[in-house]
């Protein structure tokens, strides 16, 4: 099958089916060492940051006002 010959809608449905098949297997996706280090770095940065950001209500309101 030529993926490019599918419509955008058909490709989205195919992508969803592929994702659903991965989830159905229940297998974990392994992170690389670089990804683990980056997550650790971001978590440490978050924990040190005094600015915790806005509430979901404030963020949502800001997004919807645009």
N, CA, C and O atoms as CSV, one atom per row, in Angstrom:
chain,resi,resn,atom,element,x,y,z
A,1,UNK,N,N,0.839,-1.181,0.000
A,1,UNK,CA,C,0.000,0.000,0.000
A,1,UNK,C,C,0.886,1.246,0.000
A,1,UNK,O,O,1.838,1.336,0.775
A,2,UNK,N,N,0.577,2.177,-0.847
A,2,UNK,CA,C,1.262,3.463,-0.883
A,2,UNK,C,C,0.553,4.405,0.074
A,2,UNK,O,O,-0.583,4.813,-0.168
A,3,UNK,N,N,1.225,4.743,1.151
A,3,UNK,CA,C,0.599,5.596,2.162
A,3,UNK,C,C,0.208,6.947,1.571
A,3,UNK,O,O,-0.850,7.484,1.898
A,4,UNK,N,N,1.043,7.491,0.717
A,4,UNK,CA,C,0.756,8.800,0.137
A,4,UNK,C,C,-0.483,8.796,-0.753
A,4,UNK,O,O,-1.039,9.855,-1.043
A,5,UNK,N,N,-0.917,7.621,-1.186
A,5,UNK,CA,C,-2.121,7.558,-2.016
A,5,UNK,C,C,-3.391,7.633,-1.174
A,5,UNK,O,O,-4.483,7.821,-1.709
A,6,UNK,N,N,-3.248,7.485,0.144
A,6,UNK,CA,C,-4.405,7.584,1.031
A,6,UNK,C,C,-4.762,9.041,1.266
A,6,UNK,O,O,-3.907,9.923,1.184
A,7,UNK,N,N,-6.024,9.284,1.558
A,7,UNK,CA,C,-6.436,10.635,1.919
A,7,UNK,C,C,-5.907,10.947,3.318
A,7,UNK,O,O,-5.473,10.050,4.042
A,8,UNK,N,N,-5.949,12.207,3.684
A,8,UNK,CA,C,-5.503,12.600,5.026
A,8,UNK,C,C,-6.328,11.871,6.073
A,8,UNK,O,O,-5.779,11.373,7.055
A,9,UNK,N,N,-7.628,11.803,5.880
A,9,UNK,CA,C,-8.488,11.110,6.838
A,9,UNK,C,C,-8.116,9.637,6.971
A,9,UNK,O,O,-8.085,9.095,8.077
A,10,UNK,N,N,-7.836,8.996,5.847
A,10,UNK,CA,C,-7.451,7.583,5.871
A,10,UNK,C,C,-6.116,7.383,6.596
A,10,UNK,O,O,-5.934,6.402,7.317
A,11,UNK,N,N,-5.186,8.321,6.397
A,11,UNK,CA,C,-3.894,8.217,7.075
A,11,UNK,C,C,-4.039,8.418,8.579
A,11,UNK,O,O,-3.353,7.763,9.364
A,12,UNK,N,N,-4.929,9.319,8.981
A,12,UNK,CA,C,-5.177,9.526,10.413
A,12,UNK,C,C,-5.780,8.269,11.024
A,12,UNK,O,O,-5.387,7.860,12.116
A,13,UNK,N,N,-6.723,7.660,10.334
A,13,UNK,CA,C,-7.339,6.422,10.821
A,13,UNK,C,C,-6.278,5.323,10.926
A,13,UNK,O,O,-6.274,4.556,11.889
A,14,UNK,N,N,-5.388,5.246,9.948
A,14,UNK,CA,C,-4.309,4.260,9.982
A,14,UNK,C,C,-3.386,4.512,11.173
A,14,UNK,O,O,-2.998,3.574,11.869
A,15,UNK,N,N,-3.037,5.770,11.405
A,15,UNK,CA,C,-2.174,6.112,12.545
A,15,UNK,C,C,-2.843,5.734,13.862
A,15,UNK,O,O,-2.189,5.211,14.763
A,16,UNK,N,N,-4.140,5.996,13.977
A,16,UNK,CA,C,-4.877,5.620,15.192
A,16,UNK,C,C,-4.877,4.111,15.383
A,16,UNK,O,O,-4.705,3.618,16.498
A,17,UNK,N,N,-5.069,3.385,14.296
A,17,UNK,CA,C,-5.074,1.917,14.378
A,17,UNK,C,C,-3.709,1.389,14.807
A,17,UNK,O,O,-3.618,0.460,15.609
A,18,UNK,N,N,-2.650,1.987,14.267
A,18,UNK,CA,C,-1.302,1.579,14.669
A,18,UNK,C,C,-1.075,1.854,16.151
A,18,UNK,O,O,-0.565,0.998,16.873
A,19,UNK,N,N,-1.453,3.051,16.606
A,19,UNK,CA,C,-1.283,3.405,18.017
A,19,UNK,C,C,-2.088,2.455,18.901
A,19,UNK,O,O,-1.582,1.966,19.910
A,20,UNK,N,N,-3.334,2.194,18.526
A,20,UNK,CA,C,-4.183,1.286,19.308
A,20,UNK,C,C,-3.568,-0.107,19.393
A,20,UNK,O,O,-3.687,-0.772,20.422
A,21,UNK,N,N,-2.911,-0.555,18.320
A,21,UNK,CA,C,-2.297,-1.881,18.340
A,21,UNK,C,C,-1.107,-1.915,19.289
A,21,UNK,O,O,-0.853,-2.943,19.917
A,22,UNK,N,N,-0.378,-0.823,19.406
A,22,UNK,CA,C,0.749,-0.744,20.343
A,22,UNK,C,C,0.228,-0.764,21.772
A,22,UNK,O,O,0.754,-1.487,22.619
A,23,UNK,N,N,-0.801,0.025,22.038
A,23,UNK,CA,C,-1.381,0.094,23.381
A,23,UNK,C,C,-1.969,-1.253,23.773
A,23,UNK,O,O,-1.839,-1.670,24.924
A,24,UNK,N,N,-2.608,-1.934,22.842
A,24,UNK,CA,C,-3.254,-3.217,23.129
A,24,UNK,C,C,-2.247,-4.273,23.572
A,24,UNK,O,O,-2.582,-5.159,24.358
A,25,UNK,N,N,-1.017,-4.183,23.072
A,25,UNK,CA,C,0.011,-5.134,23.471
A,25,UNK,C,C,0.438,-4.934,24.916
A,25,UNK,O,O,0.952,-5.853,25.554
A,26,UNK,N,N,0.227,-3.754,25.419
A,26,UNK,CA,C,0.580,-3.463,26.794
A,26,UNK,C,C,2.074,-3.411,27.053
A,26,UNK,O,O,2.512,-3.429,28.204
A,27,UNK,N,N,2.841,-3.348,26.003
A,27,UNK,CA,C,4.290,-3.301,26.197
A,27,UNK,C,C,4.721,-1.868,26.489
A,27,UNK,O,O,4.146,-0.906,25.981
A,28,UNK,N,N,5.740,-1.758,27.315
A,28,UNK,CA,C,6.259,-0.454,27.664
A,28,UNK,C,C,7.232,0.021,26.591
A,28,UNK,O,O,7.952,-0.771,25.983
A,29,UNK,N,N,7.234,1.306,26.382
A,29,UNK,CA,C,8.169,1.904,25.443
A,29,UNK,C,C,9.407,2.293,26.246
A,29,UNK,O,O,9.328,3.079,27.190
A,30,UNK,N,N,10.528,1.743,25.864
A,30,UNK,CA,C,11.778,2.005,26.574
A,30,UNK,C,C,12.300,3.399,26.235
A,30,UNK,O,O,12.306,3.813,25.076
A,31,UNK,N,N,12.734,4.107,27.264
A,31,UNK,CA,C,13.363,5.399,27.054
A,31,UNK,C,C,14.861,5.204,26.880
A,31,UNK,O,O,15.457,4.301,27.467
A,32,UNK,N,N,15.450,6.055,26.074
A,32,UNK,CA,C,16.902,6.023,25.937
A,32,UNK,C,C,17.514,6.680,27.174
A,32,UNK,O,O,16.825,7.374,27.922
A,33,UNK,N,N,18.802,6.458,27.382
A,33,UNK,CA,C,19.490,7.105,28.500
A,33,UNK,C,C,19.408,8.622,28.368
A,33,UNK,O,O,19.242,9.323,29.366
A,34,UNK,N,N,19.523,9.127,27.156
A,34,UNK,CA,C,19.437,10.572,26.930
A,34,UNK,C,C,18.057,11.102,27.313
A,34,UNK,O,O,17.950,12.177,27.902
A,35,UNK,N,N,17.005,10.359,26.984
A,35,UNK,CA,C,15.656,10.777,27.344
A,35,UNK,C,C,15.465,10.767,28.861
A,35,UNK,O,O,14.840,11.672,29.414
A,36,UNK,N,N,15.996,9.757,29.527
A,36,UNK,CA,C,15.901,9.680,30.986
A,36,UNK,C,C,16.623,10.856,31.635
A,36,UNK,O,O,16.109,11.463,32.574
A,37,UNK,N,N,17.819,11.176,31.132
A,37,UNK,CA,C,18.565,12.313,31.664
A,37,UNK,C,C,17.810,13.620,31.465
A,37,UNK,O,O,17.779,14.469,32.356
A,38,UNK,N,N,17.206,13.778,30.298
A,38,UNK,CA,C,16.446,14.997,30.015
A,38,UNK,C,C,15.233,15.114,30.935
A,38,UNK,O,O,14.932,16.202,31.426
A,39,UNK,N,N,14.539,14.011,31.170
A,39,UNK,CA,C,13.399,14.035,32.085
A,39,UNK,C,C,13.846,14.376,33.501
A,39,UNK,O,O,13.184,15.151,34.193
A,40,UNK,N,N,14.956,13.806,33.932
A,40,UNK,CA,C,15.498,14.122,35.257
A,40,UNK,C,C,15.863,15.599,35.357
A,40,UNK,O,O,15.592,16.245,36.369
A,41,UNK,N,N,16.485,16.133,34.295
A,41,UNK,CA,C,16.870,17.541,34.276
A,41,UNK,C,C,15.643,18.441,34.384
A,41,UNK,O,O,15.645,19.417,35.134
A,42,UNK,N,N,14.599,18.109,33.634
A,42,UNK,CA,C,13.379,18.917,33.658
A,42,UNK,C,C,12.677,18.828,35.003
A,42,UNK,O,O,12.149,19.826,35.493
A,43,UNK,N,N,12.665,17.646,35.605
A,43,UNK,CA,C,12.039,17.486,36.913
A,43,UNK,C,C,12.783,18.306,37.962
A,43,UNK,O,O,12.155,18.975,38.783
A,44,UNK,N,N,14.101,18.261,37.942
A,44,UNK,CA,C,14.897,19.031,38.895
A,44,UNK,C,C,14.648,20.524,38.702
A,44,UNK,O,O,14.495,21.262,39.675
A,45,UNK,N,N,14.609,20.964,37.458
A,45,UNK,CA,C,14.340,22.362,37.153
A,45,UNK,C,C,12.958,22.768,37.672
A,45,UNK,O,O,12.794,23.853,38.229
A,46,UNK,N,N,11.988,21.910,37.489
A,46,UNK,CA,C,10.631,22.180,37.964
A,46,UNK,C,C,10.609,22.283,39.489
A,46,UNK,O,O,9.964,23.172,40.045
A,47,UNK,N,N,11.306,21.381,40.157
A,47,UNK,CA,C,11.310,21.359,41.617
A,47,UNK,C,C,12.013,22.589,42.196
A,47,UNK,O,O,11.653,23.048,43.281
A,48,UNK,N,N,13.010,23.129,41.488
A,48,UNK,CA,C,13.733,24.305,41.955
A,48,UNK,C,C,13.022,25.607,41.626
A,48,UNK,O,O,13.283,26.632,42.255
A,49,UNK,N,N,12.133,25.579,40.655
A,49,UNK,CA,C,11.458,26.783,40.177
A,49,UNK,C,C,10.404,27.230,41.176
A,49,UNK,O,O,9.522,26.460,41.556
A,50,UNK,N,N,10.508,28.485,41.595
A,50,UNK,CA,C,9.513,29.026,42.528
A,50,UNK,C,C,8.204,29.376,41.821
A,50,UNK,O,O,7.150,29.444,42.452
A,51,UNK,N,N,8.277,29.596,40.510
A,51,UNK,CA,C,7.076,29.944,39.743
A,51,UNK,C,C,6.427,28.662,39.245
A,51,UNK,O,O,6.912,28.048,38.294
A,52,UNK,N,N,5.353,28.262,39.870
A,52,UNK,CA,C,4.680,27.007,39.522
A,52,UNK,C,C,3.729,27.159,38.339
A,52,UNK,O,O,3.043,26.207,37.965
A,53,UNK,N,N,3.688,28.339,37.758
A,53,UNK,CA,C,2.807,28.539,36.616
A,53,UNK,C,C,1.400,28.893,37.056
A,53,UNK,O,O,1.155,29.199,38.222
A,54,UNK,N,N,0.483,28.846,36.107
A,54,UNK,CA,C,-0.899,29.206,36.400
A,54,UNK,C,C,-1.778,27.987,36.574
A,54,UNK,O,O,-1.409,26.864,36.230
A,55,UNK,N,N,-2.932,28.241,37.112
A,55,UNK,CA,C,-3.911,27.163,37.255
A,55,UNK,C,C,-4.453,26.797,35.881
A,55,UNK,O,O,-4.332,27.571,34.931
A,56,UNK,N,N,-5.049,25.616,35.781
A,56,UNK,CA,C,-5.622,25.192,34.501
A,56,UNK,C,C,-6.694,26.174,34.064
A,56,UNK,O,O,-6.787,26.496,32.879
A,57,UNK,N,N,-7.502,26.656,34.993
A,57,UNK,CA,C,-8.573,27.600,34.648
A,57,UNK,C,C,-7.987,28.858,34.027
A,57,UNK,O,O,-8.511,29.352,33.028
A,58,UNK,N,N,-6.890,29.394,34.610
A,58,UNK,CA,C,-6.257,30.605,34.072
A,58,UNK,C,C,-5.638,30.347,32.700
A,58,UNK,O,O,-5.789,31.158,31.786
A,59,UNK,N,N,-4.950,29.234,32.558
A,59,UNK,CA,C,-4.308,28.898,31.281
A,59,UNK,C,C,-5.365,28.707,30.193
A,59,UNK,O,O,-5.224,29.215,29.081
A,60,UNK,N,N,-6.422,27.970,30.529
A,60,UNK,CA,C,-7.495,27.723,29.549
A,60,UNK,C,C,-8.150,29.042,29.131
A,60,UNK,O,O,-8.397,29.270,27.947
A,61,UNK,N,N,-8.427,29.894,30.098
A,61,UNK,CA,C,-9.039,31.186,29.789
A,61,UNK,C,C,-8.138,32.026,28.878
A,61,UNK,O,O,-8.618,32.675,27.948
A,62,UNK,N,N,-6.835,32.009,29.150
A,62,UNK,CA,C,-5.883,32.751,28.329
A,62,UNK,C,C,-5.853,32.215,26.894
A,62,UNK,O,O,-5.796,32.991,25.940
A,63,UNK,N,N,-5.891,30.907,26.748
A,63,UNK,CA,C,-5.872,30.295,25.418
A,63,UNK,C,C,-7.149,30.632,24.653
A,63,UNK,O,O,-7.104,31.002,23.480
A,64,UNK,N,N,-8.282,30.501,25.332
A,64,UNK,CA,C,-9.555,30.739,24.671
A,64,UNK,C,C,-9.811,32.202,24.337
A,64,UNK,O,O,-10.643,32.507,23.483
A,65,UNK,N,N,-9.099,33.111,25.005
A,65,UNK,CA,C,-9.304,34.534,24.750
A,65,UNK,C,C,-8.580,35.001,23.486
A,65,UNK,O,O,-8.792,36.122,23.024
A,66,UNK,N,N,-7.735,34.150,22.936
A,66,UNK,CA,C,-6.961,34.542,21.731
A,66,UNK,C,C,-7.768,34.365,20.477
A,66,UNK,O,O,-7.277,34.644,19.383
